[in-house]
Amino acid sequence: MNEHADKLVYRAMTVHDIPAILAIEEEAFTIAWSEEAFRNELINNMFARYVVMEYRSELIGYGGMWIIVDEAHVTNIAIRSDCRGIGLGSRLLDRLRLTAMEYGAVRMTLEVRVSNEHAQSLYRKHGFQPAGIRKGYYSDNNEDALIMWAELAREQQSEEEQQQ
Ligand SMILES: CC(C)(COP(=O)(O)OP(=O)(O)OC[C@H]1O[C@@H](n2cnc3c(N)ncnc32)[C@H](O)[C@@H]1OP(=O)(O)O)[C@@H](O)C(=O)NCCC(=O)NCCS
């Protein structure tokens, strides 16, 4: 994907993206967010910041967070299933980190299913450390959530920043 990296476009999510987002959301998550949930985030939640990733004008990933004072709480991150495993999730997380820092966040947190080893591995690579468990957090199967935190150190440069 590296030779195509310059063709990746990141921009703020808008309500017009919701149909494409829902298609990815439904394949990515057992408990998928509804159109209404995304709409509410984009229109009514002043703390929410959502980013989409496009390749050749196709929406292939998205992620978002709530930034409250100096903490960013990641709400979701997903890559279209046919585009996974080639570094895009990592790039998207880099972008979320940069956005969080631009808005003044100095640390970032998220919850991840204890069984979601791919995502946990991605987060560990980006400096997230396990910090606790929320028992029975996921209502579909009562699965626990692992809570992870990362410090957003300025010197922790992303691949993208290093190429500039
Ligand atoms: C989690 C997700 C966003 C990762 O995106 P991705 O584009 O596949 O990830 P990348 O290709 O950038 O891989 C980044 C790291 O994730 C881990 N990873 C990704 N795919 C993996 C796999 N099949 N097996 C093991 N680890 C994997 C690895 O640590 C990888 O780093 P490496 O390539 O240096 O080993 C993607 O799998 C996804 O959308 N999953 C469904 C939604 C989801 O679970 N979101 C997270 C909710 S908390």
The ligand as an SDF file (V2000), in Angstrom:
LIG
                    3D

 48 50  0  0  0  0  0  0  0  0999 V2000
   -8.9920   -3.4350   13.7990 C   0  0  0  0  0  0  0  0  0  0  0  0
   -8.8610   -2.9320   12.3540 C   0  0  0  0  0  0  0  0  0  0  0  0
   -9.3070   -1.4650   12.2910 C   0  0  0  0  0  0  0  0  0  0  0  0
   -7.3850   -3.0200   11.9400 C   0  0  0  0  0  0  0  0  0  0  0  0
   -7.2540   -2.4910   10.6330 O   0  0  0  0  0  0  0  0  0  0  0  0
   -6.2190   -3.1060    9.5780 P   0  0  0  0  0  0  0  0  0  0  0  0
   -6.1500   -2.1860    8.4220 O   0  0  0  0  0  0  0  0  0  0  0  0
   -6.5470   -4.5150    9.3090 O   0  0  0  0  0  0  0  0  0  0  0  0
   -4.8720   -3.0390   10.4380 O   0  0  0  0  0  0  0  0  0  0  0  0
   -3.3910   -2.9080    9.8630 P   0  0  0  0  0  0  0  0  0  0  0  0
   -3.2590   -3.6400    8.5760 O   0  0  0  0  0  0  0  0  0  0  0  0
   -2.9970   -1.4810    9.9040 O   0  0  0  0  0  0  0  0  0  0  0  0
   -2.5750   -3.7030   10.9520 O   0  0  0  0  0  0  0  0  0  0  0  0
   -2.1320   -3.0340   12.1010 C   0  0  0  0  0  0  0  0  0  0  0  0
   -1.8210   -4.0500   13.1650 C   0  0  0  0  0  0  0  0  0  0  0  0
   -3.0250   -4.6800   13.5990 O   0  0  0  0  0  0  0  0  0  0  0  0
   -2.7410   -6.0480   13.8840 C   0  0  0  0  0  0  0  0  0  0  0  0
   -3.4200   -6.8950   12.8960 N   0  0  0  0  0  0  0  0  0  0  0  0
   -4.1180   -6.4970   11.8170 C   0  0  0  0  0  0  0  0  0  0  0  0
   -4.6200   -7.5690   11.1590 N   0  0  0  0  0  0  0  0  0  0  0  0
   -4.2160   -8.6460   11.8540 C   0  0  0  0  0  0  0  0  0  0  0  0
   -4.4020  -10.0400   11.6950 C   0  0  0  0  0  0  0  0  0  0  0  0
   -5.1110  -10.5420   10.6760 N   0  0  0  0  0  0  0  0  0  0  0  0
   -3.8630  -10.8630   12.6090 N   0  0  0  0  0  0  0  0  0  0  0  0
   -3.1580  -10.3580   13.6630 C   0  0  0  0  0  0  0  0  0  0  0  0
   -2.9450   -9.0390   13.8610 N   0  0  0  0  0  0  0  0  0  0  0  0
   -3.4570   -8.2120   12.9720 C   0  0  0  0  0  0  0  0  0  0  0  0
   -1.2350   -6.1980   13.7560 C   0  0  0  0  0  0  0  0  0  0  0  0
   -0.6350   -5.8230   14.9700 O   0  0  0  0  0  0  0  0  0  0  0  0
   -0.9390   -5.1800   12.7200 C   0  0  0  0  0  0  0  0  0  0  0  0
    0.4020   -4.7660   12.7410 O   0  0  0  0  0  0  0  0  0  0  0  0
    1.4840   -5.5470   11.8360 P   0  0  0  0  0  0  0  0  0  0  0  0
    0.9350   -5.5470   10.4440 O   0  0  0  0  0  0  0  0  0  0  0  0
    2.7100   -4.6930   11.9830 O   0  0  0  0  0  0  0  0  0  0  0  0
    1.5920   -6.9040   12.4170 O   0  0  0  0  0  0  0  0  0  0  0  0
   -9.6800   -3.8000   11.3570 C   0  0  0  0  0  0  0  0  0  0  0  0
   -9.3060   -5.1530   11.5260 O   0  0  0  0  0  0  0  0  0  0  0  0
  -11.1900   -3.6790   11.5210 C   0  0  0  0  0  0  0  0  0  0  0  0
  -11.8280   -2.8200   10.9410 O   0  0  0  0  0  0  0  0  0  0  0  0
  -11.7600   -4.5990   12.3450 N   0  0  0  0  0  0  0  0  0  0  0  0
  -13.2060   -4.6050   12.5860 C   0  0  0  0  0  0  0  0  0  0  0  0
  -13.6180   -3.4520   13.4910 C   0  0  0  0  0  0  0  0  0  0  0  0
  -12.8640   -3.4940   14.8100 C   0  0  0  0  0  0  0  0  0  0  0  0
  -12.6680   -4.5400   15.4180 O   0  0  0  0  0  0  0  0  0  0  0  0
  -12.4690   -2.2760   15.2690 N   0  0  0  0  0  0  0  0  0  0  0  0
  -11.8060   -2.1110   16.5290 C   0  0  0  0  0  0  0  0  0  0  0  0
  -12.8300   -1.9950   17.5950 C   0  0  0  0  0  0  0  0  0  0  0  0
  -12.1220   -1.6570   19.1980 S   0  0  0  0  0  0  0  0  0  0  0  0
  1  2  1  0
  2  3  1  0
  2  4  1  0
  2 36  1  0
  4  5  1  0
  5  6  1  0
  6  7  2  0
  6  8  1  0
  6  9  1  0
  9 10  1  0
 10 11  2  0
 10 12  1  0
 10 13  1  0
 13 14  1  0
 14 15  1  0
 15 16  1  0
 15 30  1  0
 16 17  1  0
 17 18  1  0
 17 28  1  0
 18 19  1  0
 18 27  1  0
 19 20  2  0
 20 21  1  0
 21 22  1  0
 21 27  2  0
 22 23  1  0
 22 24  2  0
 24 25  1  0
 25 26  2  0
 26 27  1  0
 28 29  1  0
 28 30  1  0
 30 31  1  0
 31 32  1  0
 32 33  2  0
 32 34  1  0
 32 35  1  0
 36 37  1  0
 36 38  1  0
 38 39  2  0
 38 40  1  0
 40 41  1  0
 41 42  1  0
 42 43  1  0
 43 44  2  0
 43 45  1  0
 45 46  1  0
 46 47  1  0
 47 48  1  0
M  END
$$$$
